[in-house]
Every structure is written in structure tokens, then in C-alpha cells.
Amino acid sequence: MSAAADTVTTAGGASAGGTSAGGALGTVRHLVAHEVRLLASIGRWVARRPHGIGRGRAFSYGRGQGAMMFGFGFVSVLESVCMAVLLRNHPAVHRVVFALDVYTLLLIVGMHAASVTRPHVLDDTRDEAFLRIRRAAHVDVRVPLAVIASVRRELVTTHEKRDGRLDLAIGAQTTITLELSSPVRHFTFLGRPKDVTMIRFHADEPEALVREIRTALEPVQELT
């Protein structure tokens, strides 16, 4: 009886360890993929090649965070200069720190580049019309127009976590609220699925986007 109990415990421990290892590997994979998308966005930004627009219409959202990203970049450069002075007598360590600083600065530039090159997209030219809501390289939600119950211009500066709601603030604010008649699946930064029925997000020109969404919804609502 004791031996059987020990066997079960060992099997359970091995299974848990394997699951934990698989989860850790998946996390690393998502982080690496995210950083690759950020670095690729810099090339798209330089070449002025936005991502995933196709026949749709693009709506920007990154203007509100430009000053903040510039501030992050300035702090990163200042920190690199300070470390160069502090580590001037330790060249080997300084090379490592300098490489990390340069990579950090690239990620900051990549964040802004991803916001510029991955705008929201409204595409009503296909049989399955959709609104693609994005934030940099880590959020990309495709919402069929058929499931949009209502859309409104709404400035929100306080965002509390709530089941079934996705808040995509830029500069600590969202300007558009989208309510859905049926849930849409969203994948979190680490790849976990989450069903949402309300999405609050930011657009640089919210009135124009809300107007375009309502216009695109008219034929869909007539059909339904």
C-alpha cells in the first residue's frame, strides 16, 4: 500500500514537472516571437511598409505614446552613458552592459515602430467584413462586424480588470468602446486564450473610426 502511494506521488510529480517545463518553454517561445516582431517592425517602419492592411482602411493609435517612448529612449541612452563612466576600468563588463543597453534601446524603438506599422484595420470589402484591433506587436484581435452590437466614442482613463473585457489603453486612456453580441477569442501576451464581449481601445481619430464602423455595420445589420 505504501509502495503504491509512493508510485502515484512520483508519477504525479513527474507529470507536474513536465507540464511546468512545457509551460516555461512556451513562455520563452512567445517572448522570443514577440521580440522578433518588434525588431522586424523597425525595418517595416524604415521602409514604410505597414503590416496586414490589405484592402482595408488603416487607423493609427500610436501618436499618443510618442513622447513617452522618446522619454524611455532618452533614459536608456543616459543610463548607457552613466554605466560607461562607472565601468571605464572594467572593459569586459562594460562591453556586456553596452550590448544590453543597445538591445534595450532597439526594443523601445521597436515598440513604437510596431505601433506605427500595425494600425487598426477596418475591412468591409470581403464577404466576412471585420475590424482588426491591435496594439504594437502583442495584441491582434480580429472582430467580425457581424458580432458588433454597438460602438461609441468614449474617453476612459481608469481601467480595472474584469472578465470578458479587454482594455487596450494608449497613454493610460481608451477612446472607443466596442460591445459584442457574442464573444471573440483573444490570446494574451503569453498565449493564453480569453473570450471577451467588450473591447475598449484607443485611436488617434476616434470620431472618424466610429463613423466608419457604423457605416460598415449598416449593410450587416440589414442582412441580420
C-alpha distance (Angstrom), angle and dihedral (degrees) to the residues before:
residue distance angle dihedral
M1 . . .
S2 3.78 . .
A3 3.79 91.2 .
A4 3.79 90.8 51.3
A5 3.79 91.0 50.4
D6 3.81 90.6 50.2
T7 3.80 90.4 50.3
V8 3.81 92.6 52.7
T9 3.80 91.8 48.3
T10 3.79 92.2 50.4
A11 3.80 92.8 47.9
G12 3.79 90.9 49.1
G13 3.80 91.1 49.0
A14 3.81 92.2 50.2
S15 3.77 91.2 49.0
A16 3.79 92.4 49.0
G17 3.79 90.6 47.7
G18 3.81 91.3 50.8
T19 3.81 91.4 48.4
S20 3.79 90.9 48.4
A21 3.81 91.3 49.2
G22 3.80 90.9 48.5
G23 3.80 90.6 49.1
A24 3.80 91.8 49.8
L25 3.81 90.9 49.1
G26 3.79 90.8 49.9
T27 3.81 90.8 50.2
V28 3.80 91.6 51.7
R29 3.81 90.2 47.7
H30 3.82 92.3 52.7
L31 3.82 91.9 47.1
V32 3.80 92.7 50.1
A33 3.82 92.2 46.7
H34 3.80 90.2 50.3
E35 3.80 93.0 51.3
V36 3.82 91.2 47.5
R37 3.83 89.2 54.0
L38 3.81 90.3 49.8
L39 3.81 93.1 51.4
A40 3.81 91.5 45.0
S41 3.81 88.9 52.1
I42 3.82 89.8 63.0
G43 3.80 89.5 60.3
R44 3.82 90.7 47.2
W45 3.80 90.1 49.2
V46 3.81 92.6 51.9
A47 3.81 91.8 45.3
R48 3.84 91.7 43.0
R49 3.79 91.6 -127.0
P50 3.82 110.1 144.4
H51 3.78 118.2 -154.8
G52 3.79 127.4 -115.0
I53 3.81 102.5 -6.9
G54 3.80 99.8 123.3
R55 3.81 110.3 156.8
G56 3.79 92.9 -18.8
R57 3.80 131.6 99.3
A58 3.79 119.8 -103.6
F59 3.81 125.0 -136.0
S60 3.79 119.2 -169.4
Y61 3.80 127.1 -138.2
G62 3.82 105.7 168.7
R63 3.79 100.0 86.8
G64 3.79 92.7 87.0
Q65 3.79 93.6 60.3
G66 3.82 99.8 43.4
A67 3.82 94.6 98.9
M68 3.80 91.9 46.0
M69 3.81 93.0 51.1
F70 3.81 89.9 47.8
G71 3.81 88.1 53.2
F72 3.80 91.5 51.5
G73 3.80 90.3 49.8
F74 3.79 92.3 49.1
V75 3.82 91.7 50.6
S76 3.81 90.0 49.1
V77 3.82 92.1 52.5
L78 3.81 91.6 45.7
E79 3.79 91.1 50.2
S80 3.82 90.2 50.6
V81 3.81 91.5 52.8
C82 3.82 91.9 48.8
M83 3.81 92.1 49.6
A84 3.82 90.3 49.2
V85 3.81 88.9 57.7
L86 3.81 94.4 44.6
L87 3.81 93.8 46.8
R88 3.80 98.8 39.9
N89 3.82 90.1 116.6
H90 3.83 92.5 48.8
P91 3.81 105.4 58.1
A92 3.81 96.3 169.7
V93 3.80 92.9 54.3
H94 3.79 91.0 42.5
R95 3.81 91.8 55.7
V96 3.80 90.8 54.6
V97 3.81 93.2 46.5
F98 3.80 91.5 45.7
A99 3.83 91.3 52.2
L100 3.82 89.9 51.2
D101 3.81 90.9 48.6
V102 3.80 91.9 51.1
Y103 3.81 91.1 48.8
T104 3.81 91.1 48.8
L105 3.80 90.1 51.4
L106 3.81 90.0 49.9
L107 3.82 90.4 53.2
I108 3.82 90.8 50.5
V109 3.81 90.8 51.1
G110 3.80 88.4 44.5
M111 3.81 91.3 54.5
H112 3.79 91.4 55.9
A113 3.81 92.5 41.1
A114 3.82 90.3 52.4
S115 3.81 90.4 51.5
V116 3.80 90.3 52.2
T117 3.81 98.0 43.2
R118 3.82 97.4 40.1
P119 3.82 104.2 56.0
H120 3.80 128.1 165.3
V121 3.80 110.5 -82.9
L122 3.80 128.7 -151.7
D123 3.80 112.2 -166.0
D124 3.81 118.4 178.6
T125 3.81 95.7 154.8
R126 3.81 95.7 92.4
D127 3.80 133.9 68.1
E128 3.80 88.1 -106.5
A129 3.80 103.0 47.9
F130 3.80 115.3 -163.5
L131 3.77 146.7 175.5
R132 3.79 114.9 -133.1
I133 3.81 111.7 -154.0
R134 3.78 117.2 -166.0
R135 3.77 143.7 171.4
A136 3.80 117.0 -163.8
A137 3.82 111.5 -60.3
H138 3.80 100.1 -41.0
V139 3.84 105.7 61.8
D140 3.81 123.8 53.4
V141 3.82 116.2 156.4
R142 3.80 121.6 175.6
V143 3.82 110.7 -154.6
P144 3.84 117.7 -171.7
L145 3.80 110.1 -135.6
A146 3.80 88.3 -131.3
V147 3.83 91.5 71.0
I148 3.82 96.8 47.6
A149 3.81 107.4 109.2
S150 3.81 96.6 177.9
V151 3.80 142.2 -11.8
R152 3.78 127.3 -162.4
R153 3.78 142.2 170.5
E154 3.80 105.4 -108.8
L155 3.79 128.8 160.8
V156 3.82 110.6 -145.3
T157 3.80 123.0 175.7
T158 3.82 99.8 171.4
H159 3.79 118.8 65.9
E160 3.80 120.4 -176.6
K161 3.79 119.5 -174.8
R162 3.78 112.5 -103.5
D163 3.80 133.6 167.7
G164 3.75 113.7 -101.9
R165 3.80 94.9 19.5
L166 3.79 129.7 100.9
D167 3.81 118.7 -160.6
L168 3.82 116.9 -165.8
A169 3.79 103.0 -179.1
I170 3.80 123.9 -177.3
G171 3.78 114.8 -163.8
A172 3.84 88.1 -0.9
Q173 3.80 93.2 -61.3
T174 3.78 142.1 93.3
T175 3.80 122.8 -158.4
I176 3.83 104.9 -173.2
T177 3.80 130.3 54.1
L178 3.79 119.6 -159.6
E179 3.83 120.7 -168.4
L180 3.80 118.7 -164.0
S181 3.79 130.3 -151.8
S182 3.81 91.3 -147.6
P183 3.82 130.9 20.4
V184 3.77 123.8 -89.2
R185 3.79 120.7 -153.4
H186 3.78 117.4 -118.7
F187 3.81 125.5 -175.7
T188 3.79 117.3 -141.4
F189 3.79 125.3 -132.6
L190 3.82 90.4 -85.7
G191 3.80 94.6 43.7
R192 3.81 101.1 -98.1
P193 3.83 113.8 147.3
K194 3.80 118.4 -120.4
D195 3.81 127.4 178.5
V196 3.80 114.8 -142.0
T197 3.80 133.2 -172.1
M198 3.81 97.4 -179.3
I199 3.80 128.4 46.0
R200 3.78 124.0 -172.4
F201 3.79 114.6 -171.2
H202 3.79 143.2 156.3
A203 3.79 131.4 -108.9
D204 3.78 128.1 178.1
E205 3.82 89.8 -132.5
P206 3.82 104.2 28.8
E207 3.81 96.3 167.5
A208 3.80 91.5 56.9
L209 3.81 93.4 47.1
V210 3.82 93.7 47.0
R211 3.80 90.1 49.4
E212 3.81 92.0 49.6
I213 3.82 92.3 47.9
R214 3.81 92.0 50.7
T215 3.79 91.0 48.5
A216 3.82 90.7 50.0
L217 3.82 90.4 48.0
E218 3.81 94.8 57.0
P219 3.85 97.6 79.6
V220 3.82 90.6 40.3
Q221 3.83 92.0 53.1
E222 3.81 91.0 46.6
L223 3.78 90.0 55.5
T224 3.80 93.4 48.3
